[in-house]
Amino acid sequence: MRRNILVTHADAPIGRRLIKALYYDDRVDRILAVGAGPPPNAFDRFLASPDQRVAYARVDLARHRSMYDLFHSTRLDSFEIDSVIHVPPHGPREDGPPQLAGLAQRTAEARLLLHHCLEDSAIRRLVVLGSAFVYRLVPGNSNRFTEQSDLDLSADVPAETRAWIDCDMLFHGALHDDRLAVTLLRSATVVASGGFVFMNPAFDDQTGRCKRPIGFDPMCTLISDKDVVRALSLAAQANVTGIFNIAGRETVPLSRLAEWTSRGELALPGPIFAGVSRMLHLARGQRARSSLGGVQQRYGFTLDTSRALRELSFRPVYRIGRSRDGDGRLRLETARA
């Protein structure tokens, strides 16, 4: 079945790669790309194509009026959109700073998007990229999570992680809707070529050294951005719904990941680590990347991805590691195995 798909945050790194993959997918007819900024330069050839299969709209997904206008627009109707893929804000846009999403913005986007998808009878499928950091971590590196594992609902969860959990619960609550097919992918730490790391609390600020308490070096399960795009594409075409863990082949300590990205690390005594977290929160207010100091910087986990293999036929095909570029420097890269 050929689908007409709306993609949110298409100007973010994963969104840009997803649009390209969907454009060359024979199972996809039309694509409506939605972003917070202007269309990326990479979209020029898609938007100028004579077949006019791709259109771009600049929309603030956290504002009720903007979302209402989008879902009641002639463009959405003319493209006969039947599926939505929600990519969360992450990483730098081409036109400026990273796309940050605090508690209010992330949950507002999720709430408004889900509302309009449920209200629009033409939309039959919603695929959401979520985070595996929603699971409740216990001391040690022996945490291995299935889709049935408990979420972290404790009162002291940092605000950024709480935002992921709140969104997860919103979409989880819609899984049994009679009309809208909802699929939620809980992703491991996403790695892109060039040393970029997304959707990991330890790297949320995108700058400076990776910080962790002395004595802790949590294991990080990784997945290539290319494999994330493959998983989203498979979920959009699948006849099954529900929650699926997705991860790649590699699991490495946080210190190794910091080395691979050339960010380096800064190990701090526990009291100083907590103090730095509080100071950042006070300095940055609502936009603080306040997951610093959370259990994610102490304890690691791995993911059971057998359900994604069994029901979505998703198997990671990209390896993650370091290779030398033309100047002889070691860079974090992803490559097909």
PAZAPA-4460 file (N, C-alpha, C; in steps of 0.05 Angstrom, whole numbers, plus 32768, in hexadecimal, padded with zeros to 4 digits):
% residues 337
    n_x    n_y    n_z   ca_x   ca_y   ca_z    c_x    c_y    c_z   seq   type   mol
   8011   7FE8   8000   8000   8000   8000   8011   8019   8000     1      M     A
   800D   802B   7FED   801C   8044   7FEC   8010   8058   8000     2      R     A
   8023   8066   800E   801A   8078   8023   8021   8094   801D     3      R     A
   8012   80A7   8028   8017   80C3   8027   801D   80CC   8044     4      N     A
   8036   80D5   8049   8040   80D8   8064   8047   80F4   806B     5      I     A
   803F   80FD   8083   8048   8116   808E   805E   8110   80A2     6      L     A
   8075   811E   80A1   808B   811A   80B3   8090   8134   80C3     7      V     A
   8091   8132   80DD   8096   8149   80EE   80B4   814C   80F2     8      T     A
   80BC   8165   80F9   80D8   816C   80FD   80EA   8161   80E7     9      H     A
   80E0   8166   80CE   80EF   815D   80B7   8109   816C   80B2    10      A     A
   810C   8183   80C0   8125   8192   80BD   813A   818A   80D1    11      D     A
   8134   8176   80E3   8147   816C   80F6   8157   8156   80E7    12      A     A
   816F   814E   80F2   8180   813A   80E4   8172   8120   80DD    13      P     A
   8164   8114   80F0   8156   80FB   80E9   813F   8100   80D6    14      I     A
   8131   8116   80D9   811C   811D   80C7   8125   8121   80AA    15      G     A
   813C   812E   80A7   8147   8132   808B   814D   8118   807E    16      R     A
   815A   8106   808E   8160   80EC   8083   8147   80DC   807C    17      R     A
   8133   80DF   808D   811A   80D0   8089   810C   80D9   806F    18      L     A
   810B   80F3   806B   80FE   80FD   8052   810C   80F2   8039    19      I     A
   8126   80F1   803A   8135   80E6   8023   812E   80C8   801F    20      K     A
   812D   80B9   8035   8126   809D   8032   810A   8098   8028    21      A     A
   80F7   80A8   8032   80DB   80A6   8029   80D8   80AE   800B    22      L     A
   80E7   80C2   8003   80E5   80CB   7FE7   80ED   80B5   7FD3    23      Y     A
   8100   80A4   7FDB   8109   808F   7FC9   80FC   8074   7FD0    24      Y     A
   80E8   8075   7FE1   80D9   805C   7FE8   80C1   8059   7FD5    25      D     A
   80C0   8044   7FC6   80AA   8040   7FB3   808F   803C   7FC0    26      D     A
   808F   8037   7FDA   8075   8033   7FE8   806A   804E   7FF2    27      R     A
   8078   8064   7FEE   806F   807E   7FF7   8068   8090   7FDF    28      V     A
   8050   809B   7FDF   8048   80AC   7FC9   804F   80C9   7FCE    29      D     A
   8042   80D6   7FE2   8047   80F2   7FE7   8051   80F6   8004    30      R     A
   8061   810C   8007   806E   8111   8021   806A   812F   8028    31      I     A
   805F   8134   803F   805D   814F   8049   8070   8152   8061    32      L     A
   8086   8161   805C   809A   8165   8071   8094   817E   8081    33      A     A
   8094   817B   809B   808E   8191   80AD   80A7   8197   80BE    34      V     A
   80AF   81B0   80C0   80C6   81B7   80D0   80C3   81D1   80E0    35      G     A
   80D5   81D5   80F3   80D4   81EE   8103   80E1   8205   80F5    36      A     A
   80F3   81FF   80E2   8101   8214   80D4   80FC   8213   80B6    37      G     A
   810B   8221   80A6   8108   8220   8089   8110   8205   807E    38      P     A
   8107   81FE   8066   810E   81E4   805B   812D   81E1   8058    39      P     A
   8138   81CA   8060   8154   81C5   805D   815D   81C6   8040    40      P     A
   8176   81CD   803B   8180   81CF   8020   817E   81B4   8011    41      N     A
   8180   819E   8021   817F   8183   8014   8164   817E   8008    42      A     A
   814F   818D   800F   8134   8189   8005   8130   8197   7FEA    43      F     A
   8143   81A7   7FE1   813F   81B6   7FC8   8137   81A5   7FB1    44      D     A
   8145   818F   7FAD   8140   817E   7F96   8125   8170   7F99    45      R     A
   811D   816A   7FB2   8103   815D   7FB6   80EC   8170   7FB0    46      F     A
   80EF   8189   7FBA   80DA   819D   7FB7   80D7   81A6   7F9A    47      L     A
   80EE   81A5   7F8B   80ED   81AE   7F6F   80E7   8198   7F5C    48      A     A
   80E3   8180   7F66   80DD   8169   7F54   80C3   816D   7F45    49      S     A
   80C2   8167   7F2C   80A9   816A   7F1C   8091   815A   7F27    50      P     A
   8097   8144   7F34   8080   8134   7F3E   8073   8140   7F56    51      D     A
   807F   8154   7F63   8074   8162   7F79   806A   814F   7F8F    52      Q     A
   807B   813B   7F95   8074   8127   7FA9   807A   8132   7FC5    53      R     A
   808B   8146   7FC8   8093   8150   7FE2   808B   816D   7FE5    54      V     A
   8080   8174   7FFC   807A   8190   8003   8085   8195   801F    55      A     A
   808B   81AE   8025   8096   81B5   803F   8085   81CB   804C    56      Y     A
   8081   81C9   8066   8072   81DD   8075   8081   81E3   808F    57      A     A
   8083   81FD   8095   808F   8205   80AE   807A   8209   80C3    58      R     A
   807B   81F8   80D8   8065   81F7   80EB   8071   81F4   8108    59      V     A
   8065   8203   811A   806C   8200   8136   8059   81EB   8142    60      D     A
   8064   81D3   8146   8054   81BD   814E   8049   81BF   816B    61      L     A
   8054   81D1   817A   804B   81D4   8196   8035   81E9   8199    62      A     A
   802C   81F6   8183   8017   820B   8184   7FFD   8200   8178    63      R     A
   7FE8   8203   8188   7FCE   81F8   817F   7FC5   8203   8164    64      H     A
   7FC8   821D   8161   7FBE   822A   8148   7FCE   8220   8130    65      R     A
   7FE8   821D   8133   7FF9   8214   811C   7FF1   81F7   8115    66      S     A
   7FED   81E6   8129   7FE6   81CA   8123   7FCA   81C9   8117    67      M     A
   7FB7   81D9   8120   7F9C   81D9   8115   7F9E   81E1   80F7    68      Y     A
   7FAD   81F6   80F2   7FAF   81FF   80D6   7FBC   81EA   80C4    69      D     A
   7FD0   81DB   80CF   7FDD   81C6   80BF   7FC9   81B0   80B9    70      L     A
   7FBA   81A6   80CC   7FA9   818F   80C8   7F8F   8197   80BA    71      F     A
   7F8A   81B0   80B6   7F73   81B9   80A7   7F7B   81C8   808E    72      H     A
   7F93   81C3   8085   7F9E   81D1   806D   7F96   81C3   8054    73      S     A
   7F95   81D2   803E   7F90   81C6   8024   7FA7   81B4   801B    74      T     A
   7FBF   81BB   8024   7FD6   81AA   801C   7FD4   818E   8028    75      R     A
   7FCC   818C   8041   7FC9   8172   804E   7FB4   8162   803F    76      L     A
   7F9E   816F   8038   7F88   8162   8029   7F91   8159   800E    77      D     A
   7F9F   816B   8000   7FA7   8165   7FE4   7FBB   814E   7FE3    78      S     A
   7FCC   814C   7FF8   7FDF   8136   7FF9   7FD3   811C   8003    79      F     A
   7FBA   811E   800C   7FAB   8106   8016   7FBC   80F7   802B    80      E     A
   7FC6   8106   803F   7FD7   80FA   8053   7FC7   80E5   8063    81      I     A
   7FD3   80CD   8064   7FC6   80B7   8073   7FD8   80AD   808A    82      D     A
   7FF1   80B6   808B   8004   80AD   80A0   8014   80C4   80AA    83      S     A
   801C   80C3   80C3   802D   80D8   80D0   8045   80CA   80DD    84      V     A
   805D   80D4   80D9   8074   80CB   80E7   807E   80E3   80F8    85      I     A
   807E   80DF   8112   8086   80F5   8125   80A3   80F0   812D    86      H     A
   80B5   8102   8124   80D1   8102   812C   80D4   8118   8141    87      V     A
   80DE   8111   8159   80E0   8126   816E   80F6   813A   8167    88      P     A
   80F5   8152   8172   810A   8166   816D   8125   815D   8178    89      P     A
   813A   8161   8169   8154   8158   8172   8169   8165   8160    90      H     A
   8181   8169   816A   8197   8171   8159   8195   818C   814C    91      G     A
   81AA   8194   813E   81AA   81AF   8131   819A   81B0   8117    92      P     A
   818C   81C6   8113   8180   81CC   80F9   8195   81DA   80E8    93      R     A
   8190   81DA   80CE   81A3   81E7   80BB   81A4   8205   80C0    94      E     A
   818E   8211   80CB   818E   822E   80CD   8196   8238   80E9    95      D     A
   81A0   8226   80FA   81A8   8231   8114   81AB   821C   8129    96      G     A
   81A3   8223   8142   81A9   8213   815A   819A   81F8   815A    97      P     A
   81A2   81E7   816D   8194   81CE   8171   8177   81D2   8177    98      P     A
   8167   81BE   816F   814A   81BF   8176   8146   81B3   8192    99      Q     A
   8142   81C5   81A5   813E   81BC   81C0   8120   81B9   81C6   100      L     A
   8119   81A6   81D6   80FD   81A2   81DE   80FC   819D   81FB   101      A     A
   80F2   81B0   820A   80EE   81AC   8226   80D4   819D   822C   102      G     A
   80CE   819B   8245   80B6   818B   824D   809D   8196   823F   103      L     A
   8098   81B0   8240   8080   81BB   8236   807E   81B8   8218   104      A     A
   8093   81BD   8209   8093   81BC   81EC   808F   819F   81E2   105      Q     A
   809E   818D   81ED   809D   8171   81E4   8081   8165   81E8   106      R     A
   8076   8169   8200   805C   815E   8206   8046   816C   81F7   107      T     A
   8049   8186   81F3   8035   8195   81E3   8034   818B   81C7   108      A     A
   804B   8186   81BB   804C   817B   81A0   803E   8160   819F   109      E     A
   8045   814F   81B2   8039   8134   81B2   801B   8135   81B6   110      A     A
   8012   8145   81C8   7FF5   8147   81CD   7FE6   8151   81B5   111      R     A
   7FF0   8167   81A9   7FE2   8173   8192   7FE2   8160   817A   112      L     A
   7FF9   8154   8175   7FFC   8142   815E   7FE9   812A   8161   113      L     A
   7FE9   811E   8178   7FD7   8107   817D   7FBA   810F   817A   114      L     A
   7FB3   8126   8185   7F97   8130   8183   7F8E   8132   8166   115      H     A
   7F9E   813F   8156   7F96   8143   813A   7F96   812A   812A   116      H     A
   7FA9   8118   8130   7FA9   80FE   8122   7F90   80EE   8129   117      C     A
   7F87   80EF   8142   7F6F   80E1   814A   7F56   80ED   813E   118      L     A
   7F57   8108   813A   7F40   8116   8130   7F3D   8114   8111   119      E     A
   7F53   8111   8103   7F53   8110   80E6   7F4E   80F4   80DC   120      D     A
   7F37   80EF   80D1   7F2F   80D4   80C9   7F40   80C9   80B2   121      S     A
   7F4D   80DB   80A3   7F5E   80D3   808D   7F78   80C7   8096   122      A     A
   7F81   80CE   80AE   7F9B   80C4   80B7   7F97   80A9   80C5   123      I     A
   7FA4   8095   80BB   7F9F   807A   80C5   7FB6   806F   80D5   124      R     A
   7FCE   807B   80D3   7FE6   8070   80E1   7FF7   8086   80EC   125      R     A
   8001   8083   8104   8013   8095   8112   802B   8086   811C   126      L     A
   8043   808D   8113   805C   8081   811C   806B   8096   812B   127      V     A
   8074   808F   8143   8082   80A2   8155   809D   8098   815C   128      V     A
   80B1   80A9   815A   80CC   80A2   8164   80CF   80AC   8181   129      L     A
   80D2   8099   8193   80D5   80A0   81AF   80F1   8097   81B9   130      G     A
   80F4   8099   81D3   810E   8094   81E0   810D   807C   81F2   131      S     A
   8122   806C   81F2   8124   8055   8205   812C   805E   8221   132      A     A
   8133   8078   8224   813A   8082   823F   8122   8086   8250   133      F     A
   810A   807E   8247   80F2   807F   8257   80F1   8069   826C   134      V     A
   8101   8054   8268   8100   803D   827A   810C   8043   8295   135      Y     A
   8103   8035   82A9   810D   8039   82C4   8127   802A   82C8   136      R     A
   813C   8039   82CD   8157   802D   82D1   815C   8027   82EE   137      L     A
   8167   800F   82F3   816F   8008   830E   818D   8007   830F   138      V     A
   819A   8009   8326   81B7   8009   8328   81C5   7FF2   8319   139      P     A
   81DA   7FF8   830B   81E9   7FE4   82FD   81E5   7FE6   82DF   140      G     A
   81F3   7FD6   82D0   81F1   7FD6   82B3   81E3   7FBD   82A9   141      N     A
   81D4   7FB0   82BA   81C6   7F98   82B2   81AA   7F9D   82A8   142      S     A
   81A2   7FB6   82A5   8187   7FBC   829C   8183   7FB3   827F   143      N     A
   8170   7FA2   827A   8169   7F9A   825E   814B   7F9C   825C   144      R     A
   8142   7FAD   8249   8126   7FB4   8248   8118   7FA8   8230   145      F     A
   8100   7F9D   8236   80ED   7F96   8221   80D8   7FAC   8220   146      T     A
   80C6   7FAA   820E   80B1   7FBF   820B   809E   7FBE   8223   147      E     A
   809E   7FA9   8233   808D   7FA7   824B   809B   7FB1   8264   148      Q     A
   80B4   7FBA   8263   80C2   7FC3   827A   80B5   7FDD   8285   149      S     A
   80B9   7FE2   829F   80AC   7FF9   82AC   80B9   8013   82A2   150      D     A
   80A8   8028   82A0   80B2   8043   829B   80BA   804F   82B5   151      L     A
   80CB   8064   82B3   80D5   8071   82CC   80C1   8087   82D3   152      D     A
   80B0   8081   82E6   809B   8093   82EF   80A1   80A0   830A   153      L     A
   80BB   809E   8313   80C2   80A9   832D   80C1   80C8   832C   154      S     A
   80BF   80D4   8343   80BB   80F1   8345   80D4   8101   833E   155      A     A
   80EC   80F4   8340   8105   8103   833D   8111   8100   8321   156      D     A
   8100   80F8   830D   810A   80F6   82F2   8110   8112   82E7   157      V     A
   8127   8116   82DA   812D   8131   82CF   8118   8139   82BA   158      P     A
   8114   8153   82B7   80FE   815D   82A7   8100   8154   828A   159      A     A
   8118   8153   827F   811B   814B   8263   8112   812E   825F   160      E     A
   811B   811C   8271   8112   8100   826F   80F5   80FE   8274   161      T     A
   80EA   810E   8287   80CD   810D   828D   80BD   8114   8274   162      R     A
   80C8   8127   8263   80BA   812E   824B   80B7   8116   8238   163      A     A
   80CD   8106   8236   80CC   80EE   8225   80B7   80DA   8230   164      W     A
   80B6   80D7   824B   80A4   80C5   8257   8087   80CE   8253   165      I     A
   8082   80E7   8257   8066   80F1   8254   805D   80ED   8237   166      D     A
   806E   80F2   8223   8066   80EE   8207   8062   80D0   8202   167      C     A
   8073   80C0   820D   8070   80A3   8209   8055   8099   8214   168      D     A
   804D   80A3   822B   8034   809B   8237   801C   80A5   8227   169      M     A
   801E   80BD   821B   8009   80C8   820A   8004   80B5   81F2   170      L     A
   8019   80AE   81E4   8016   809D   81CD   800F   8080   81D4   171      F     A
   801A   8077   81EB   8013   805D   81F5   7FF5   805B   81FA   172      H     A
   7FE9   8070   8204   7FCC   8070   8209   7FBB   806E   81F1   173      G     A
   7FC6   8074   81D9   7FB6   8073   81C0   7FBB   8059   81B1   174      A     A
   7FCA   8046   81BC   7FD1   802E   81AD   7FB8   801D   81A5   175      L     A
   7FA3   801F   81B5   7F8C   800E   81B0   7F75   801D   81A3   176      H     A
   7F7B   8034   8196   7F66   8042   8188   7F5C   8031   8171   177      D     A
   7F42   8032   816C   7F36   8021   8158   7F3D   8029   813B   178      D     A
   7F43   8042   8137   7F48   804C   811C   7F65   8052   8116   179      R     A
   7F73   8060   8128   7F8E   8069   8124   7FA2   8054   812D   180      L     A
   7FB3   804A   811B   7FC7   8037   8122   7FE0   8045   812C   181      A     A
   7FE8   8041   8145   7FFE   804F   8151   8015   803C   8156   182      V     A
   802D   8045   814D   8046   8036   8152   805A   8048   815F   183      T     A
   8065   803F   8176   8078   804F   8185   8093   8040   8185   184      L     A
   80A8   804C   817B   80C3   8040   817B   80D3   804D   8191   185      L     A
   80DC   803C   81A4   80ED   8046   81B9   810A   8041   81B1   186      R     A
   8118   8057   81AB   8132   8056   819F   8149   8057   81B3   187      S     A
   815E   8049   81AD   8177   804C   81BC   8184   8066   81B4   188      A     A
   819C   806C   81BF   81AB   8084   81B8   81B1   8084   819A   189      T     A
   81A9   809A   818C   81AC   809C   816F   81C7   80A9   8168   190      V     A
   81D6   809D   8156   81F0   80A6   814E   81F0   80AC   8131   191      V     A
   81FA   80C3   8129   81FC   80CB   810D   821A   80D0   8106   192      A     A
   8220   80CC   80EC   823B   80D1   80E3   8243   80EE   80E9   193      S     A
   825D   80F2   80EF   8267   810C   80F5   8268   8111   8113   194      G     A
   8261   80FD   8123   8264   8100   8140   824B   810A   814E   195      G     A
   8234   810A   8141   821C   8114   814E   820D   80FE   815D   196      F     A
   8204   8104   8175   81F5   80F2   8185   81DB   80FF   818D   197      V     A
   81C5   80F1   8189   81AA   80FB   818F   819C   80E9   81A2   198      F     A
   8189   80F5   81B1   8176   80E6   81C1   8184   80D7   81D7   199      M     A
   8199   80E3   81E3   81A6   80D8   81FA   81AA   80EF   820E   200      N     A
   81A0   80ED   8227   81A1   8103   823A   81BD   810E   823E   201      P     A
   81D1   80FC   823C   81ED   8105   8241   81F8   8117   822B   202      A     A
   81EA   8117   8214   81F4   8127   81FD   81E0   813C   81F4   203      F     A
   81CC   8141   8205   81B6   8153   81FD   81BF   816F   81F6   204      D     A
   81D4   8179   8204   81DC   8195   8200   81EB   8199   81E6   205      D     A
   81F4   8183   81D9   8202   8183   81BF   821D   8191   81C0   206      Q     A
   8226   819B   81D7   823F   81AA   81D9   824D   81A2   81F3   207      T     A
   8267   81A6   81F4   8277   81A2   820C   827C   8184   8211   208      G     A
   828A   817F   8226   8290   8163   822D   8278   8154   8238   209      R     A
   8279   813A   8234   8264   8129   823F   826A   8125   825D   210      C     A
   8256   812A   826E   825B   812A   828B   824E   8111   8297   211      K     A
   825D   8106   82AB   8253   80EF   82BA   8260   80EF   82D6   212      R     A
   8252   80E3   82E9   825E   80E2   8304   8275   80CE   8305   213      P     A
   8289   80D5   8315   82A0   80C3   8318   8296   80A8   8322   214      I     A
   82A1   8092   8317   829A   8078   831F   8283   806B   830F   215      G     A
   8278   807A   82FD   8262   806F   82EC   8269   8072   82CF   216      F     A
   8264   805E   82C0   8269   805E   82A3   8253   804D   8295   217      D     A
   823B   8058   8293   8224   8048   828A   8227   803F   826D   218      P     A
   821C   8027   8268   821C   801C   824D   8207   802A   823C   219      M     A
   820E   8031   8224   81FB   803E   8211   81F6   802C   81F9   220      C     A
   81DD   8025   81F5   81D6   8017   81DD   81D2   802B   81C7   221      T     A
   81DD   8025   81AF   81DE   8038   8199   81CD   802E   8182   222      L     A
   81C5   8041   8171   81B9   803B   8157   81C0   8051   8144   223      I     A
   81C5   804A   812B   81CB   805D   8116   81B2   806C   810E   224      S     A
   81B6   8086   8107   819F   8095   80FD   8193   8088   80E4   225      D     A
   81A4   807B   80D5   819A   806E   80BC   8188   8056   80C3   226      K     A
   818F   8048   80D9   817D   8032   80E2   8164   803C   80EE   227      D     A
   8165   8053   80FB   814C   805F   8106   8139   8065   80EF   228      V     A
   8143   8071   80DA   8133   8077   80C3   8127   805E   80B7   229      V     A
   8136   8048   80B5   812C   802F   80AB   8116   8025   80BD   230      R     A
   8119   8027   80D7   8104   801D   80EA   80EA   802E   80E7   231      A     A
   80ED   8048   80E4   80D5   8059   80E0   80C7   8052   80C6   232      L     A
   80D6   804D   80B1   80CA   8046   8097   80BC   802B   8099   233      S     A
   80C8   8018   80A6   80BB   7FFE   80A9   80A2   8000   80B9   234      L     A
   80A2   8010   80CE   808B   8013   80DF   8074   8020   80D0   235      A     A
   807A   8033   80BE   8066   8041   80AF   8057   802E   809C   236      A     A
   8065   8019   8093   8059   8007   8080   804E   7FED   808D   237      Q     A
   8054   7FE9   80A6   804D   7FD0   80B3   802F   7FCE   80B8   238      A     A
   8026   7FB5   80BC   800A   7FB0   80C2   8006   7FAC   80E0   239      N     A
   801B   7FB0   80F0   801A   7FAC   810D   801D   7FC7   811B   240      V     A
   8015   7FC9   8133   8018   7FE1   8143   8023   7FDA   815F   241      T     A
   8028   7FEE   816F   8032   7FE9   818A   804C   7FF7   818F   242      G     A
   805A   7FED   81A4   8074   7FF8   81AD   808A   7FE6   81A5   243      I     A
   80A0   7FF1   819A   80B7   7FE1   8191   80D1   7FEF   819A   244      F     A
   80E2   7FDF   81A7   80FD   7FE9   81AC   810E   7FE6   8192   245      N     A
   811E   7FFA   818D   8130   7FF9   8176   814D   8000   817F   246      I     A
   8160   7FF1   8176   817C   7FF5   817E   818E   7FEA   8168   247      A     A
   81A7   7FF3   8168   81BA   7FE9   8155   81CA   7FD2   8160   248      G     A
   81E2   7FCE   8155   81F3   7FB8   815D   8206   7FBE   8174   249      R     A
   820C   7FD7   8179   8221   7FDF   818C   8215   7FE8   81A6   250      E     A
   8223   7FE1   81BC   821E   7FEB   81D7   8239   7FF2   81E2   251      T     A
   823E   800B   81EA   8258   8014   81F3   8255   8025   820C   252      V     A
   826A   8026   821D   8269   8038   8234   8266   8055   822C   253      P     A
   825A   8065   823E   8257   8082   8238   8272   808F   8233   254      L     A
   8287   8087   8241   82A1   8093   823D   82AB   808D   8220   255      S     A
   82A6   8075   8216   82AE   806E   81FB   829F   807F   81E6   256      R     A
   8285   8082   81EB   8275   8092   81D8   827E   80AF   81D8   257      L     A
   8285   80BA   81F0   8290   80D5   81F1   82AA   80D8   81E2   258      A     A
   82BB   80C3   81E3   82D4   80C3   81D4   82CF   80C1   81B6   259      E     A
   82BC   80B1   81AE   82B6   80AE   8192   82AC   80C8   8186   260      W     A
   829D   80D7   8195   8292   80F0   818A   82A5   8107   818C   261      T     A
   82BD   8102   8198   82D1   8117   819C   82C8   812D   81AF   262      S     A
   82B2   8127   81BD   82A9   813A   81D2   82BA   8138   81EB   263      R     A
   82C5   8120   81F0   82D2   811D   8209   82BF   811B   8220   264      G     A
   82C9   8114   8238   82B8   8112   824F   82C3   8121   8267   265      E     A
   82B2   8126   8279   82B9   8133   8292   82AC   8124   82A9   266      L     A
   82BD   8115   82B8   82B3   8106   82CE   82B5   8117   82E7   267      A     A
   829F   811A   82F5   829D   812C   830C   8295   811D   8325   268      L     A
   829F   8125   833C   8295   8119   8355   8276   811D   8358   269      P     A
   8269   810B   8364   824C   810B   8366   8240   8126   836F   270      G     A
   8249   8131   8385   823E   814B   838E   8241   8162   837A   271      P     A
   8259   8162   836D   825E   8177   8359   824C   8173   8341   272      I     A
   8249   815A   8339   8238   8153   8322   821C   815D   8327   273      F     A
   8211   8157   833F   81F6   8160   8345   81F4   817F   8346   274      A     A
   8209   818C   8350   820A   81A9   8351   820A   81B5   8336   275      G     A
   8219   81AA   8323   821A   81B4   8307   81FE   81B1   82FB   276      V     A
   81F1   819B   8300   81D6   8197   82F5   81C3   81AD   82FF   277      S     A
   81C4   81B3   8319   81B2   81C7   8324   81B9   81E3   8318   278      R     A
   81D3   81E9   8315   81DA   8203   830A   81D1   8206   82ED   279      M     A
   81D4   81F1   82DE   81CB   81F2   82C2   81AD   81F7   82C1   280      L     A
   819E   81E9   82D3   8181   81ED   82D3   8179   820A   82D9   281      H     A
   8187   8215   82ED   8180   8231   82F5   8188   8244   82DF   282      L     A
   819F   823F   82D2   81A9   8251   82BD   8198   8251   82A4   283      A     A
   818E   8239   829D   8180   8236   8283   8162   8235   8286   284      R     A
   8158   8233   829F   813C   8233   82A3   812E   821B   8296   285      G     A
   8117   8221   8289   8107   820C   827E   8115   81FC   8268   286      Q     A
   8129   8208   825B   8136   81FA   8245   814F   81EC   824E   287      R     A
   8153   81E9   8268   816B   81DB   8272   816A   81BE   826A   288      A     A
   8180   81B4   8262   8182   8197   825C   8186   8189   8277   289      R     A
   8171   8188   8286   8173   8180   82A3   8175   8162   82A7   290      S     A
   8179   8152   8292   817E   8136   8297   8199   8132   82A3   291      S     A
   81AB   8146   82A2   81C5   8144   82AF   81C0   813E   82CC   292      L     A
   81CC   8129   82D6   81C8   8122   82F2   81B3   810C   82F5   293      G     A
   81A6   8103   82DF   8193   80ED   82E1   81A1   80D3   82E1   294      G     A
   8191   80BE   82E6   819D   80A3   82E8   81A9   809A   82CD   295      V     A
   81A2   80A7   82B7   81AD   809F   829D   81CB   80A4   829C   296      Q     A
   81D6   80B5   82AD   81F3   80BA   82AE   8201   80A7   82C1   297      Q     A
   81F1   8095   82CD   81FD   8082   82E0   81FA   8065   82D7   298      R     A
   81E2   805E   82CD   81DC   8042   82C6   81D4   8040   82A9   299      Y     A
   81DD   8029   829D   81D7   8025   8281   81C2   8010   827C   300      G     A
   81BD   800A   8263   81A9   7FF5   825C   81AD   7FEB   8240   301      F     A
   81A1   7FD5   823A   819F   7FCA   821F   8182   7FC5   8219   302      T     A
   817C   7FC2   8200   8160   7FBF   81F7   815B   7FA4   81EA   303      L     A
   8145   7F97   81F1   813C   7F7F   81E3   812C   7F89   81CA   304      D     A
   8137   7F83   81B3   812A   7F8D   819A   811E   7F76   818A   305      T     A
   8118   7F5F   8197   810E   7F48   8189   80F3   7F4D   817D   306      S     A
   80E2   7F5E   818A   80C8   7F63   817F   80CA   7F73   8165   307      R     A
   80DC   7F86   8164   80DF   7F96   814B   80E9   7F84   8134   308      A     A
   80FA   7F70   813A   8103   7F5D   8126   80EC   7F4B   811D   309      L     A
   80DD   7F42   8130   80C8   7F2F   812A   80B0   7F3B   811B   310      R     A
   80A8   7F54   8123   808F   7F5F   8119   8093   7F75   8104   311      E     A
   80AA   7F83   8106   80B0   7F98   80F2   80C5   7F90   80DE   312      L     A
   80D1   7F79   80E3   80E8   7F6F   80D2   80FF   7F83   80D3   313      S     A
   8102   7F91   80EA   8118   7FA4   80ED   8130   7F96   80F9   314      F     A
   8146   7F97   80EB   8160   7F8E   80F4   8174   7FA3   80ED   315      R     A
   8184   7FAD   8101   8198   7FC2   80FA   81AC   7FB8   80E6   316      P     A
   81B2   7FC9   80D3   81C6   7FC1   80BE   81DE   7FD4   80BE   317      V     A
   81DE   7FE8   80CF   81F5   7FFB   80D0   8206   7FF7   80E9   318      Y     A
   8220   7FF8   80E5   8233   7FF7   80FB   823C   8013   8102   319      R     A
   8243   8016   811B   824C   8031   8125   8268   802E   8131   320      I     A
   8279   8040   8129   8295   8040   8133   82A4   8058   8129   321      G     A
   82BE   8058   812A   82CE   806E   8122   82DF   8066   8109   322      R     A
   82E2   8079   80F7   82F3   8075   80E0   8302   808F   80DA   323      S     A
   8317   808D   80CA   8327   80A5   80C4   831C   80B3   80AB   324      R     A
   8319   80CE   80AE   8310   80DD   8097   8327   80E4   8085   325      D     A
   8323   80F5   8071   8338   80FD   805E   8350   810A   806B   326      G     A
   834C   8117   8082   8362   8125   8090   8370   8113   80A4   327      D     A
   8367   80FA   80A5   8373   80E7   80B8   8368   80E8   80D4   328      G     A
   8354   80F8   80D8   8348   80FA   80F3   8333   80E4   80F7   329      R     A
   8332   80DA   810F   831D   80C5   8115   8303   80D3   811A   330      L     A
   82EE   80C9   810C   82D3   80D4   810F   82BF   80BE   8113   331      R     A
   82AA   80C4   8122   8295   80B1   8126   8285   80AE   810C   332      L     A
   8282   8095   8103   8275   808F   80EA   8261   8078   80ED   333      E     A
   824E   8078   80DB   823B   8061   80D9   823E   8056   80BD   334      T     A
   823F   803B   80BB   8243   802F   80A1   8233   8015   80A0   335      A     A
   822A   800E   8089   821B   7FF5   8085   822D   7FDD   8089   336      R     A
   8225   7FCB   8099   8235   7FB3   809F   8238   7FA1   8087   337      A     A
***
